[in-house]
Amino acid sequence: MDLLLSCLDRGSHLNQVSPVLATISAAEKLSRISTVEERITYWKHASHRLISRCTHMVPAR
């Protein structure tokens, strides 16, 4: 959870898409997908992209 919060704090400072905006965008797209299977697949891919962005933004300790 600390990693996610740190990522969200840093997202607005970087010249990258904010993870918060990426999550909102994913949720909007998800609402347009009709089948449950497609929603699950889309959300898995979107969450992996979000996690990848966060791990690249937060410096190693």
C-alpha angles and dihedrals in degrees: 000000000000089000091054093048091048089049092051091049092051096042094080093051097054130077089243135093109281112249088228091058090044090054092049090049091050091050091051092050090045091057089060094054112095109199125065092227092055091048092052092048093047093048092049091054093044093049092050090052091049093049090048091053091048095050091051093050099049114074118233115260 
